[in-house]
Amino acid sequence: MSQYEIPVYPNSKSPKLFKNKFLELLTKTHPIVILLMYFVIAFFLIRYYYLNINPSATSIILAFFTGYFSWTLAEYFMHRFLYHKIGDATFSSGIQYLFHGIHHYYPNDKDRLVLPPVPSLLIAAIFFGVFYLIIGNYAYTFGPGFMIGYVSYMTVHYTIHKVPAPKRFNFWWRHHNIHHYQQHDRAFGVTTSFWDRVFGTMPEANRKTISVKNMD
């Protein structure tokens, strides 16, 4: 594989994506906004299911945790095939740059560590619609599990980039930093390496596809 010359600015703010101030504002957010937003949505979806469809705690718990685990697979596939280009896993242009590439170039810009509310809600609505078409009313409990799975991913990802790695239990930091600074086409899982192991994208020893330069 050819060597990629990718400049990384870990201590710099990312450039503007839009000239329009309102559109630019919509591209940035703090994780607490997303966390609260999805916890509220999840609560009311589960409440609706319990009060209007099936007041079964067992049904709610099973569907919720199935949704939670399903998020880890969606996380892997979205990161690998949507946020990176399918052919070579690059991210320097098109939708990949808009949604994810800018984060690779400016990995510690706290305003771009989380997908903003508008695109986040749009994607969540599409997922919920698909869930409802496939599993019907169970979407009201499966969907919240999926959402809280996303919140877990968001929290882990934000922590990796903003908190120094601890001496112990630092797997998340090591795995994700390999993706950013060594092998852009490996280590797509953030909350877990399970799917990287299943699909053969675990990092390889002594291998680099990225040349990190211009560290500010």
N, C-alpha and C positions, 0 to 999 in steps of 0.2 A: 504493500500500500504506500502511496506517495505521502510525503511529509507535508503537513498542513502548517502554514505560517499564520498562526492566529494570535493577534495581540490581545493581551488581557490586562485590564485596568482594575485591580481589586480594590483600590482605595479611591476611585473616582465615581462621580455621579454619571449616569448614562445620559446621552444626548436626547433632545426632544424627538418624539416620533411624529408629532403634528404641529403645524404652525398655529392652528386654532387653539386658543387657551382652554376652551371647554373640552374639546376632544382630548387634548393632552392631559387634562385633569382626570379624565375617565380611564387613563392608562396606568394610574398609580393608586395604590391603596395600602392600608395597614392590615396585617392579618387579623387583628381583633375585630375588624369590621366584618370580614368574611366568616370568622368563627361565630360571632353572635348571629349573623344572618342565617347561617345554616342550622344552628341549634334551634332557633325560633321556628324555622320552616319544618325541621324534623319533628319538633314537639307537636305542632299543630297537625301534621300529617298523621302521626301516630294517634293523637287524640281523636281525630276524625275516624280513623279505623276502629278504635276501641268503642267509641260512642255510637257509631252508625253502621258498622259492618260486622265486627266479631270481637266481643269483649274477652278474648282468650289471651292470657299472658304468654302461654306456651307458643301460640301461633306468632305473636308479636316478636318474641325473643328469637325464635328460630329464623324468621324471615329477616329480622334486623341483622343478625350476625352473618347470615348468608350474603346479604347485601354488603356488609362491611368487608368480608373476605373478597367478594367479587370486585370491589374497588381496586384491590391490589393488582388484579389482572388488567383492569382498565387503565390504571396508572402506568403499567409497563407498556401496553400497546400504544397508548397515546403518546408517551414519551418517545418511544422508538419509531413509530410510523407517522405521527402527526407533527410533533415538535422537531423531529429530525427528518431529513429527506430519506426516502426509502433506499435509494441507490447507494449512497455513500455516507449517510448519517450526518451530513453537513447541515448548517443552519444559518448560512450567511445571506440568504435572500428570500424574498417571498413571504408567505405566511409563517414560515419557520423562523425568520428573523423577527417578525413582528411579535409572535407569541413567545419565542424562546431564545432566539439567537442573541438578542440584546442582553439577555441575562448571562449568556456565556461570555460575552465580551466585558461585561461589568457585573461580575458575579456577586458582589457585596453591596450593590445599591439596594438599600432596604425598601425603597418604594416600588421596586420591580421584582420582588421575591414572591409575590402572590398575584395570581390572576385577578384582575379588577372585577368589581361586582357585575357590570353589564355583560361582558362576555361569559363570565362565570355562570350567571343565572340563565343565560341563553343556552349554554351547553347543558346545564342541569335540567332545564325544561325539556330539551331533546331527549336526554337519557330517561327522564321520568315518563315521557310519552312512549318511548320504546318499551320500557318496563311494563307500562299499563297494557299495551297491545299484546305482550307476551304472557304476562302472569295476572292480568286483571287487577282486582282489588288488593292483591298482595303487594302491589307497587307502593301502597301507602305505608307499608312497614319495611319492605325491602329497600325502597328509595331512601328513607332516612338512614338506614345502615350504610348505604352507599355514600350518602352525604357526609356522615360522620367519619367514614373511611377517608374521604377527601380532606376533611378538617385535620385528621391525624397526619396525613401526608404533608399538608401545608405547614403544620406545626413543626414537624421533624425537619422539613426543608428549610424553614426560616431559622430554626435553631442552629442547624449545621453552618449556615452562612453568617450568623451573627454572634454565636457563642464559641469560644475556643474549645477545641476538642479536649475532653478529659483524658487523663492518663490511662484509665481503664474504661471498658465498655464504650469504646470509641469507634465501633464498627461502622455506624452510619456515616461518620465523618470520613473515614478512610475510603469507604466504597464510593461515596458521592464525589469526593475530591479526585479520585482516579478518573471519573467520568469527565470532570471539568479540566483537569490539568495534564492528563496522560493519554487516555484512550476515549476519544469522543464517541466511538461506536461500541462501547462496552459499558456495563454497570448502569443500565437504564432504570432499575428499581431504586426507589428512594426509601420507602418505609420497610422494604424487605428485599433480600437478594433471591428469594425463592424462584421467581419467574426467570431471572437471569440464569439460574442453574438449570431450569427446565428447558429453556430455549437456547442455551449455549452462548450466552453473552457475558459470562463472568470475565473479569479482567485477566489478561495473560501476563505472566511474569516477564520482566525485561522487554517490554514492548511500549512504543510511544507512537501515536499518530498526530500529536500536537506539539508544536514548538512554542512554548510560552515566551513571549518577548514584551518589551516595553512595559515592564512592571512599574507602575507609578506608586 
